[in-house]
């Protein structure tokens, strides 16, 4: 009897410890996305870029990844890569695309949430 109570308590503790609590979340603003396809609006990164101003966890954009224009939002043009999957992470993981204004990264577009995540300081991307 005492053994089953102890194992029940132990299972409860494991369950509570294993549950993810939303301690930090990605703050985004809803935005309207307009689809655009322009074969002339692609770029390749000339060097690796570390994004330290990303929400919660640092992101790295790899050198030689190609980014294609797929649309626009009021904050800038939205680019997606076939070479690199990009996410924004805190307690949850969100698929993300780059948002550029005047060749600078200004944030991320979250396609599932239809939202924009602004980074604190725009980053001029090294394009080739």
C-alpha positions in Angstrom: 0.0 0.0 0.0 2.7 2.4 1.0 4.7 1.5 -2.1 1.8 2.4 -4.4 1.3 5.8 -2.6 5.0 6.6 -3.1 5.0 5.6 -6.7 1.8 7.7 -7.3 3.5 10.7 -5.7 6.6 10.1 -7.7 4.6 10.0 -10.9 2.8 13.2 -10.0 6.1 15.0 -9.4 7.5 13.8 -12.8 4.3 15.0 -14.5 4.5 18.4 -13.0 8.2 18.8 -13.7 7.7 17.6 -17.3 4.9 20.2 -18.0 6.0 23.2 -19.9 5.1 26.5 -18.3 4.8 29.5 -20.6 7.3 31.6 -18.6 8.4 33.7 -21.6 6.5 34.2 -24.8 7.0 35.9 -28.1 5.2 39.2 -28.3 3.9 40.0 -31.8 1.4 42.3 -33.4 -1.2 41.2 -35.9 -0.5 42.3 -39.4 -1.9 41.8 -42.9 0.2 39.8 -45.3 0.0 40.4 -49.1 1.5 37.6 -51.2 4.0 38.6 -53.8 6.3 36.6 -56.1 9.1 38.3 -57.8 11.9 36.2 -59.2 14.2 39.3 -59.2 13.7 39.8 -55.5 16.0 37.2 -54.0 19.3 37.5 -52.2 22.0 35.2 -50.8 23.8 36.0 -47.5 27.4 36.8 -48.1 28.3 35.8 -44.5 26.8 34.2 -41.4 24.7 36.6 -39.3 24.1 36.2 -35.6 20.9 37.9 -34.5 21.3 38.6 -30.8 18.2 40.9 -30.6 15.9 38.0 -31.5 13.2 37.3 -28.9 14.5 35.0 -26.1 17.0 32.9 -28.0 19.7 34.0 -30.4 19.2 33.0 -34.1 21.9 32.4 -36.7 21.4 33.0 -40.4 23.8 30.9 -42.3 26.2 32.1 -45.0 25.1 31.2 -48.6 21.4 30.8 -47.8 19.1 32.1 -50.5 16.1 34.1 -49.4 13.1 34.6 -51.8 10.5 37.4 -51.6 7.1 35.8 -50.8 5.1 38.9 -49.8 4.9 42.1 -47.8 3.5 43.5 -44.6 3.3 47.1 -43.5 6.7 46.8 -41.8 8.5 45.6 -44.9 9.1 42.8 -47.4 8.8 39.2 -46.2 11.5 36.6 -47.3 11.5 32.8 -46.9 14.4 30.4 -47.5 14.4 26.9 -48.9 17.9 26.5 -47.5 17.3 27.2 -43.8 14.4 26.7 -41.5 14.0 29.7 -39.3 12.2 29.8 -35.9 11.6 32.3 -33.1 11.7 30.6 -29.7 10.8 31.3 -26.1 8.7 28.8 -24.3 7.1 27.9 -27.6 8.6 27.6 -31.1 7.2 29.7 -34.0 8.0 29.3 -37.7 9.4 32.7 -38.9 10.3 34.5 -42.1 12.6 37.5 -42.4 11.1 41.0 -42.7 13.4 43.5 -44.4 13.1 47.3 -44.9 15.7 49.0 -47.0 18.0 45.9 -46.9 17.9 45.7 -43.1 16.4 43.0 -41.0 13.7 44.7 -38.9 11.9 41.6 -37.6 10.2 38.4 -38.3 6.9 37.4 -39.8 5.1 34.5 -38.1 3.0 32.9 -40.8 0.8 30.7 -38.5 0.0 33.5 -36.1 -0.1 36.2 -38.9 2.0 38.4 -36.7 5.1 40.6 -36.8 7.9 40.4 -34.2 10.1 43.5 -34.1 13.8 43.2 -33.2 15.3 45.9 -31.1 17.9 47.1 -33.5 17.7 46.7 -37.3 20.5 44.7 -38.8 22.0 45.5 -42.2 22.4 42.1 -44.0 25.5 41.3 -46.1 23.9 40.4 -49.4 25.5 39.1 -52.6 
